[in-house]
Amino acid sequence: IFLMSGTLESLSGLGEDGSSVGSDSEINGLTVRRTDKYGFLGGSQYSESGEREVRVEVARQREMKWLDMFKNWDKWVKHRFQKVKLRCRKGIPSSLRATAWQLLSNSKELLEANKGKFEELEREQGEAKWLDIIEKDLHRQFPFHEMFAARGGHGQQDLYRILKAYTIYRPDEGYCQAQAPVAAVLLMHMPAEQAFWCLVQICEKYLPGYYSAGLEAIQLDGEIFFSLLRRTCPMAYRHLKKFKIDPILYMTEWFMCIFSRTLPWACVLRVWDMFFCEGVKIVFRVGLVLLKQVLGSVDKLRELQGMYETMERLRNISPDTIREDVLVQEIVTLPVTEALIERECSIQVRKWRESRGELTHQPVRRLHGTRAIFEHKRRAALQQREIRPRFFTLSFKDNVKGCRAKKEVMRQKTPRNRKSD
C-alpha cells in the first residue's frame, strides 16, 4: 500500500486510525464534539442527535425488503423497477447502502468482470502531474470526518489509491478535483476497490464528460439547468438573469460533487440513493429545488439586492434551512423528466454549435439510472450473441427445406403405388 508522504497527525480524541475515542476533540484549533452517526466530528455537516430516527422495527422491515430484492436483483429491475425506485426514494437502510449503490450502478458486476484490475492499476506508476495535485487535495476532503481527519491516515491513503488508479484507467481524462469528494463519499461506505468501480460508473455512465478537460459537459448542463429554471421557478430565473449570474458560477460544485459539499449529510445520502437509481435528473431537480427555496419568493429576494449578495447566499446555503423530508418530497414531485432533459440538451447543443462552434468533446449519451444501465447491458449482451441466433436460424431453415423435399417425394410416390395396385 502506498504510504503518503505526510505524517499522521496526532489529534486529540482520535485514535491512530482516525477513529473517535474521546468525548470532544480538537482539529485545526477548533473544538468539536464526539462523532455523529455518520462519522463527522464537527463542521457544517455534523448532525445533531436530535434528528428524527426511524423506529427499529420499521428499519428492520426495510432491511428485509432490500435483502429480498438483492436475491433476485435483475428480476426486480426488469419487472418491478417502480418498487425499487420507491424504496430508494424512501431511503436505503444504512447497513445495506454500500451493496445497494453497487447494484444500482452495476459497479458490482463491473468489478467481478475485472478481477485484479484495480490492483494492476495500483502497481503502475502513474503520471507525476496528476499525483502531485491529488496529494495536495487529500486533506481538503471532509476534514471533519473521522475517516479523513488524520493526515496520511487510512482514509486519505485509500482516497489517493482510487484517484491515482482512475488517472491510469482513463489517461485521457486524468484527474479532476471534483472527483475527490465523490470518491470520498463512496469510501465512507465501501472498500477502495468497490469504491473505484462505483466511481467509474458515475464518471462514465451517470455524468459522462463532467470530469473531462474543458468542462464542456458541465457548462452544457448549466445551460440546460437555466432553461429548466425558467419553467420551474420564473422568479429565481429572472433574478439571476437580471444580475447576469451564469449557472456555471453556482451550480458547478453542486452538480460535479453531487451536492456532497452543499447539503446536510442526511440529505446528501437521500439524494445519492435517488441519484444512483434515477440518474442525473435527480441532480437537476435538487438544484432547482434549492434555487426555489433560496430565490423563490419576494421576501427572500428583498434581502439580495445584487450579484454579490446572491452569490454569497447560493454558496453558503444554511443547513438549518433544509429539512430532509421537505427536500425529498419536493425533489420527487418536481416535473423534470429524463425526456425533458434530453430534449433541452438537444436544443442547447444546437445553440452551442451556432454560437461557439463544434464541441471539443462530443456529448456522450448518459444513462439515466439503474433501468437505463440495465437495458444498455441487456442490449450489449444481445449484440454479442447475435451471430449465434443467425447460425441456428440457417440450420432451422435447412431442416425445413429438407422436410418439405422429403414430403414432396412421398406425395409423388403415393399415387404411383396406387396405380400399380
Backbone torsions as a table, in degrees:
resi	resn	phi	psi	omega
1	ILE	NA	134.7	179.4
2	PHE	-66.5	131.7	176.8
3	LEU	-100.8	129.3	-179.1
4	MET	-66.0	151.3	-179.2
5	SER	-71.7	-23.6	178.5
6	GLY	-71.7	158.3	179.2
7	THR	-95.2	155.8	177.9
8	LEU	-72.3	116.6	-178.0
9	GLU	-77.2	137.9	177.2
10	SER	-83.4	112.5	-178.1
11	LEU	-107.6	130.5	178.7
12	SER	-59.8	124.1	179.2
13	GLY	89.3	-0.9	179.2
14	LEU	-112.3	139.7	173.2
15	GLY	-75.8	174.3	-178.2
16	GLU	-64.0	-24.6	179.4
17	ASP	-89.1	6.5	177.4
18	GLY	87.0	3.6	-178.9
19	SER	-84.9	156.4	-177.6
20	SER	-82.5	127.9	179.0
21	VAL	-125.8	-11.0	-177.7
22	GLY	-113.6	-176.6	-179.8
23	SER	-80.7	-58.0	177.7
24	ASP	-118.6	150.4	-179.7
25	SER	-129.8	169.1	177.8
26	GLU	-129.1	121.4	178.3
27	ILE	-125.7	129.4	179.9
28	ASN	51.5	35.3	176.6
29	GLY	81.9	0.3	-178.3
30	LEU	-106.4	132.8	177.8
31	THR	-77.7	130.0	179.5
32	VAL	-126.2	162.7	-176.5
33	ARG	-88.0	179.1	175.3
34	ARG	-64.7	159.8	-174.2
35	THR	-60.0	143.4	172.3
36	ASP	-81.5	-175.6	-174.6
37	LYS	-69.8	-11.6	178.5
38	TYR	-99.6	-3.8	179.0
39	GLY	98.1	6.7	178.9
40	PHE	-84.5	137.1	179.1
41	LEU	-92.2	-17.5	-178.1
42	GLY	172.9	-158.5	179.8
43	GLY	84.4	178.8	-173.9
44	SER	-68.7	-20.9	-178.1
45	GLN	-99.4	9.8	174.8
46	TYR	-66.4	135.1	-177.6
47	SER	-103.1	128.2	177.8
48	GLU	-71.9	152.8	-177.4
49	SER	-69.6	-13.1	-177.5
50	GLY	-78.1	4.0	-179.3
51	GLU	-63.4	151.7	178.9
52	ARG	-65.3	127.4	-179.6
53	GLU	-105.0	145.8	175.3
54	VAL	-79.6	136.5	179.7
55	ARG	-60.0	147.2	-175.1
56	VAL	-57.3	-44.9	-177.6
57	GLU	-66.4	-34.4	177.4
58	VAL	-68.7	-43.6	179.0
59	ALA	-60.8	-43.0	179.5
60	ARG	-64.1	-40.0	179.3
61	GLN	-63.7	-41.9	178.6
62	ARG	-64.5	-40.6	178.4
63	GLU	-60.3	-43.3	-179.5
64	MET	-63.0	-38.7	178.5
65	LYS	-64.6	-41.8	179.2
66	TRP	-68.2	-40.5	178.3
67	LEU	-62.0	-36.4	176.7
68	ASP	-64.8	-39.9	178.0
69	MET	-66.1	-39.3	-179.4
70	PHE	-57.6	-34.1	-176.2
71	LYS	-64.9	-34.1	-178.9
72	ASN	-131.1	56.1	-169.6
73	TRP	-58.8	-49.6	-177.1
74	ASP	-59.9	-37.6	179.3
75	LYS	-66.9	-39.6	178.1
76	TRP	-63.7	-43.6	-179.5
77	VAL	-66.2	-39.1	-176.5
78	LYS	-74.7	-43.5	-170.7
79	HIS	-108.0	-23.5	-175.3
80	ARG	-134.0	44.0	-174.8
81	PHE	-65.4	-32.8	179.4
82	GLN	-59.6	-35.9	178.2
83	LYS	-70.2	-39.7	176.2
84	VAL	-59.7	-45.9	-179.3
85	LYS	-62.0	-42.5	179.7
86	LEU	-62.2	-40.8	-179.5
87	ARG	-70.4	-33.1	174.6
88	CYS	-66.4	-37.7	179.6
89	ARG	-68.3	-30.1	177.0
90	LYS	-74.5	-19.0	-178.7
91	GLY	107.7	127.9	179.3
92	ILE	-78.7	135.9	176.7
93	PRO	-55.2	135.6	-174.2
94	SER	-58.9	-33.0	-178.8
95	SER	-69.3	-19.7	-176.0
96	LEU	-115.5	4.4	-174.0
97	ARG	-61.3	-41.4	-178.2
98	ALA	-60.3	-48.5	179.7
99	THR	-64.4	-42.8	-178.5
100	ALA	-61.9	-46.4	179.7
101	TRP	-60.3	-39.2	-179.4
102	GLN	-69.2	-36.3	177.6
103	LEU	-73.7	-42.8	-179.9
104	LEU	-60.4	-38.6	-177.5
105	SER	-89.2	-8.4	-175.4
106	ASN	66.7	17.6	179.2
107	SER	-72.3	-24.8	178.1
108	LYS	-62.3	-44.4	178.7
109	GLU	-68.1	-36.4	178.7
110	LEU	-63.6	-41.5	177.8
111	LEU	-62.4	-46.0	-178.4
112	GLU	-64.4	-30.5	179.0
113	ALA	-80.3	-11.3	-177.7
114	ASN	-127.8	47.0	-179.8
115	LYS	-57.4	129.4	177.5
116	GLY	83.8	-7.8	-177.1
117	LYS	-66.1	-41.6	-178.9
118	PHE	-61.5	-44.9	178.5
119	GLU	-63.4	-36.6	178.2
120	GLU	-63.7	-42.5	178.3
121	LEU	-65.5	-38.1	179.2
122	GLU	-61.5	-36.1	-176.5
123	ARG	-71.8	-21.8	179.5
124	GLU	-73.8	154.7	-171.7
125	GLN	-72.5	-41.2	-177.7
126	GLY	84.9	163.8	-177.2
127	GLU	-89.0	127.7	-172.7
128	ALA	-56.6	-38.8	-176.0
129	LYS	-63.3	-36.6	178.8
130	TRP	-74.0	-41.4	-176.1
131	LEU	-63.7	-37.1	178.2
132	ASP	-63.8	-44.1	-179.2
133	ILE	-66.4	-42.7	179.7
134	ILE	-59.0	-46.9	-177.4
135	GLU	-62.6	-36.8	178.9
136	LYS	-69.7	-25.8	-176.8
137	ASP	-85.2	-17.1	-170.7
138	LEU	-57.3	-44.3	-174.3
139	HIS	-73.2	-10.1	-179.6
140	ARG	-86.0	-11.3	-174.7
141	GLN	-88.6	108.5	176.8
142	PHE	46.0	60.0	-177.0
143	PRO	-63.5	-16.2	179.0
144	PHE	-97.1	7.3	175.4
145	HIS	-94.7	138.0	-174.6
146	GLU	-58.9	-26.0	-177.9
147	MET	-73.4	-28.0	-174.5
148	PHE	-118.4	4.3	-176.1
149	ALA	-68.1	-36.2	-176.5
150	ALA	-85.8	120.4	179.0
151	ARG	-64.5	125.7	-177.9
152	GLY	80.5	7.0	-179.8
153	GLY	-75.3	-179.4	-175.2
154	HIS	-59.4	-40.2	-179.2
155	GLY	-61.6	-46.5	179.9
156	GLN	-67.3	-35.9	177.7
157	GLN	-63.3	-46.2	179.9
158	ASP	-64.8	-37.6	178.4
159	LEU	-63.0	-42.6	176.9
160	TYR	-60.1	-44.7	-178.7
161	ARG	-58.9	-44.8	-177.8
162	ILE	-65.8	-49.3	-175.9
163	LEU	-67.2	-38.3	176.3
164	LYS	-63.6	-45.9	-179.3
165	ALA	-59.1	-37.6	-178.8
166	TYR	-67.3	-36.6	179.2
167	THR	-64.9	-28.5	178.1
168	ILE	-83.2	-37.2	178.9
169	TYR	-66.5	-38.0	179.0
170	ARG	-127.9	73.2	-177.7
171	PRO	-62.5	-23.6	178.4
172	ASP	-69.6	-25.3	179.2
173	GLU	-98.1	-36.5	-179.0
174	GLY	69.4	-133.2	-176.4
175	TYR	-125.7	136.8	173.5
176	CYS	-121.3	136.1	-173.7
177	GLN	-59.7	-28.1	-180.0
178	ALA	-70.4	-14.7	177.5
179	GLN	-71.6	-26.5	-175.1
180	ALA	-62.5	-50.6	178.5
181	PRO	-65.1	-32.9	177.8
182	VAL	-63.7	-47.2	178.5
183	ALA	-63.7	-36.3	-179.6
184	ALA	-64.8	-41.6	177.6
185	VAL	-60.9	-43.3	179.0
186	LEU	-62.0	-41.5	-179.7
187	LEU	-65.0	-26.8	177.1
188	MET	-65.9	-16.8	-174.1
189	HIS	-116.6	-17.5	-173.9
190	MET	-153.7	162.0	178.3
191	PRO	-63.6	165.8	-172.2
192	ALA	-57.8	-45.6	-176.8
193	GLU	-63.4	-44.2	178.6
194	GLN	-64.6	-41.1	179.2
195	ALA	-63.1	-36.9	-179.9
196	PHE	-61.0	-48.6	-177.2
197	TRP	-70.6	-28.7	174.2
198	CYS	-66.7	-41.6	176.9
199	LEU	-62.3	-41.2	178.2
200	VAL	-57.5	-45.0	-179.7
201	GLN	-64.8	-39.7	178.2
202	ILE	-62.1	-46.3	-176.5
203	CYS	-70.2	-33.2	-173.1
204	GLU	-99.5	-33.3	-174.6
205	LYS	-105.9	-45.0	-174.9
206	TYR	-82.7	-45.9	-174.8
207	LEU	-129.5	55.7	-176.6
208	PRO	-62.2	134.9	178.3
209	GLY	87.4	-11.6	-177.8
210	TYR	-61.7	-34.6	-172.4
211	TYR	-108.2	15.9	178.3
212	SER	-85.1	159.6	179.0
213	ALA	-59.8	141.6	179.3
214	GLY	92.0	-22.8	177.1
215	LEU	51.3	37.3	-179.4
216	GLU	-65.1	-37.9	-177.1
217	ALA	-62.8	-41.2	-179.3
218	ILE	-72.5	-33.5	175.9
219	GLN	-65.2	-41.2	178.7
220	LEU	-63.6	-43.4	178.1
221	ASP	-66.9	-27.7	174.8
222	GLY	-63.0	-41.2	177.8
223	GLU	-68.0	-40.3	177.0
224	ILE	-61.9	-45.3	-178.9
225	PHE	-59.6	-44.2	-177.9
226	PHE	-66.0	-37.4	177.9
227	SER	-67.0	-39.6	177.6
228	LEU	-67.6	-32.8	178.6
229	LEU	-63.1	-37.0	178.8
230	ARG	-60.6	-33.8	178.6
231	ARG	-76.0	-42.8	-169.6
232	THR	-90.5	-30.0	179.9
233	CYS	-149.6	80.2	-176.9
234	PRO	-56.5	-32.7	-178.5
235	MET	-64.0	-46.4	178.0
236	ALA	-65.2	-39.4	179.3
237	TYR	-60.0	-48.1	-178.1
238	ARG	-64.5	-38.5	-179.8
239	HIS	-63.3	-46.5	-179.3
240	LEU	-67.2	-37.0	179.0
241	LYS	-68.9	-37.5	-179.9
242	LYS	-59.1	-42.2	-177.9
243	PHE	-97.2	11.9	176.1
244	LYS	53.9	45.3	178.7
245	ILE	-94.0	103.3	-178.8
246	ASP	-68.8	146.4	179.5
247	PRO	-55.6	-35.3	-176.2
248	ILE	-60.8	-22.2	-177.7
249	LEU	-73.7	-26.5	-175.5
250	TYR	-124.3	-23.9	-174.1
251	MET	-96.7	-6.5	-177.6
252	THR	-60.3	-51.9	179.9
253	GLU	-66.4	-39.2	178.4
254	TRP	-54.1	-54.5	-172.8
255	PHE	-74.1	-47.9	-174.0
256	MET	-68.7	-30.1	178.5
257	CYS	-98.9	5.1	179.9
258	ILE	50.7	44.8	175.0
259	PHE	62.7	14.8	-178.0
260	SER	-69.6	-18.0	178.7
261	ARG	-103.2	-0.9	-168.1
262	THR	-110.5	-41.2	-170.3
263	LEU	-99.3	160.1	168.7
264	PRO	-57.4	150.3	-168.5
265	TRP	-63.3	-36.9	177.9
266	ALA	-59.6	-37.7	178.3
267	CYS	-70.5	-38.8	178.0
268	VAL	-56.3	-47.5	-177.3
269	LEU	-65.3	-39.9	178.1
270	ARG	-64.7	-40.5	178.4
271	VAL	-64.3	-43.5	-179.9
272	TRP	-66.3	-37.0	176.3
273	ASP	-57.3	-46.4	-179.1
274	MET	-72.9	-37.2	-179.8
275	PHE	-60.8	-46.5	179.9
276	PHE	-62.9	-31.3	-179.5
277	CYS	-82.2	-45.3	-169.7
278	GLU	-109.3	-9.4	174.5
279	GLY	87.2	-159.9	-168.9
280	VAL	-66.5	-19.5	179.4
281	LYS	-60.3	-28.9	177.3
282	ILE	-65.7	-39.8	178.7
283	VAL	-62.8	-45.4	177.0
284	PHE	-60.0	-45.8	-177.2
285	ARG	-63.1	-42.5	179.9
286	VAL	-61.1	-45.9	179.2
287	GLY	-59.7	-42.6	-180.0
288	LEU	-66.4	-40.1	178.5
289	VAL	-64.2	-42.0	179.6
290	LEU	-62.7	-44.0	179.3
291	LEU	-64.7	-36.7	178.2
292	LYS	-64.7	-39.2	179.6
293	GLN	-69.4	-37.1	-174.7
294	VAL	-85.7	-37.6	-172.1
295	LEU	-122.4	14.7	-169.5
296	GLY	-94.0	12.3	177.9
297	SER	-144.6	157.8	-179.2
298	VAL	-61.7	-41.0	-179.2
299	ASP	-60.8	-42.0	-179.1
300	LYS	-69.1	-37.9	-178.7
301	LEU	-72.5	-23.6	-179.7
302	ARG	-62.0	-30.0	-179.9
303	GLU	-81.7	-13.8	-173.7
304	LEU	-114.3	84.9	-171.8
305	GLN	-92.8	7.7	179.9
306	GLY	-163.2	179.5	-178.6
307	MET	-64.6	-43.2	-176.3
308	TYR	-61.5	-49.0	-178.6
309	GLU	-62.2	-39.6	-179.4
310	THR	-65.7	-45.4	-179.6
311	MET	-64.0	-39.7	178.5
312	GLU	-60.7	-41.7	-179.6
313	ARG	-67.0	-40.6	-178.5
314	LEU	-70.6	-32.3	-179.2
315	ARG	-82.2	-18.1	-177.6
316	ASN	-130.7	63.3	178.4
317	ILE	-71.7	122.9	-176.3
318	SER	-69.2	126.8	178.3
319	PRO	-59.7	-27.3	-178.4
320	ASP	-66.0	-21.9	-177.6
321	THR	-87.3	-4.6	-175.9
322	ILE	-111.7	115.1	176.5
323	ARG	-101.1	130.2	-174.2
324	GLU	-54.5	-51.2	-175.9
325	ASP	-65.5	-38.8	179.3
326	VAL	-67.3	-44.4	179.9
327	LEU	-59.1	-49.4	-178.3
328	VAL	-61.9	-42.8	-180.0
329	GLN	-60.9	-42.2	179.7
330	GLU	-69.1	-34.9	178.7
331	ILE	-63.9	-47.2	-174.2
332	VAL	-73.9	-20.8	-178.6
333	THR	-97.3	-10.8	-179.1
334	LEU	-67.9	126.1	-174.6
335	PRO	-80.8	61.8	175.5
336	VAL	-117.3	107.9	-173.4
337	THR	-101.8	168.3	176.3
338	GLU	-60.7	-42.6	-178.5
339	ALA	-62.4	-40.2	179.4
340	LEU	-64.7	-42.6	179.0
341	ILE	-63.4	-44.6	-178.9
342	GLU	-66.7	-38.3	177.9
343	ARG	-64.4	-44.1	178.9
344	GLU	-66.7	-32.6	177.9
345	CYS	-62.1	-44.1	179.0
346	SER	-60.8	-41.0	179.5
347	ILE	-63.9	-45.5	-176.7
348	GLN	-70.8	-33.0	175.9
349	VAL	-64.0	-42.2	178.8
350	ARG	-63.2	-44.2	179.2
351	LYS	-63.5	-39.9	179.0
352	TRP	-59.0	-48.0	-178.0
353	ARG	-64.5	-35.5	179.6
354	GLU	-69.6	-37.0	-174.4
355	SER	-97.1	-32.3	-174.7
356	ARG	-119.3	-5.6	-177.3
357	GLY	92.2	-168.9	-176.0
358	GLU	-69.4	144.5	176.2
359	LEU	-69.4	140.2	177.9
360	THR	-66.4	-45.1	176.2
361	HIS	-108.3	115.7	-179.8
362	GLN	-62.2	136.6	-179.6
363	PRO	-58.1	128.5	178.8
364	VAL	-95.5	139.1	179.8
365	ARG	-64.8	117.2	178.5
366	ARG	-87.1	154.0	-179.4
367	LEU	-102.0	123.2	-174.7
368	HIS	-82.4	70.6	171.9
369	GLY	88.4	-167.5	-170.1
370	THR	-58.8	-47.8	-176.1
371	ARG	-62.3	-42.9	179.9
372	ALA	-65.7	-39.6	177.9
373	ILE	-65.1	-41.0	178.6
374	PHE	-61.9	-45.6	-179.9
375	GLU	-66.0	-39.4	177.8
376	HIS	-61.8	-42.5	178.5
377	LYS	-64.2	-42.3	-178.7
378	ARG	-64.5	-43.7	179.4
379	ARG	-64.9	-39.2	178.6
380	ALA	-62.8	-39.8	179.2
381	ALA	-66.0	-38.6	178.7
382	LEU	-65.8	-40.2	179.2
383	GLN	-63.5	-36.7	179.0
384	GLN	-68.0	-29.2	-177.0
385	ARG	-96.4	1.9	-171.2
386	GLU	-65.3	-24.0	178.5
387	ILE	-67.0	-39.7	-176.8
388	ARG	-64.6	-45.7	177.7
389	PRO	-59.0	-37.1	178.4
390	ARG	-61.3	-41.4	-179.5
391	PHE	-60.7	-47.1	-178.9
392	PHE	-67.6	-34.3	179.6
393	THR	-63.7	-42.8	178.9
394	LEU	-63.0	-43.5	180.0
395	SER	-62.1	-40.6	-179.2
396	PHE	-64.2	-43.5	178.9
397	LYS	-62.2	-42.1	178.3
398	ASP	-59.7	-41.6	179.4
399	ASN	-63.4	-41.9	179.8
400	VAL	-62.7	-45.2	178.5
401	LYS	-59.3	-42.2	180.0
402	GLY	-62.5	-42.8	-179.9
403	CYS	-64.7	-41.7	179.6
404	ARG	-64.2	-41.6	179.6
405	ALA	-63.1	-42.2	-179.9
406	LYS	-64.8	-39.6	179.7
407	LYS	-64.4	-39.9	179.9
408	GLU	-64.0	-41.0	178.7
409	VAL	-62.0	-44.2	-179.9
410	MET	-63.7	-38.8	-179.4
411	ARG	-65.1	-39.6	-179.5
412	GLN	-70.3	-31.6	-178.5
413	LYS	-71.9	-36.5	-172.0
414	THR	-58.8	-48.7	-180.0
415	PRO	-60.7	-40.5	-178.8
416	ARG	-61.6	-40.2	179.6
417	ASN	-62.8	-38.8	-179.2
418	ARG	-65.8	-40.0	-179.9
419	LYS	-64.1	-40.7	-178.5
420	SER	-66.0	-31.3	177.4
421	ASP	-67.1	NA	NA
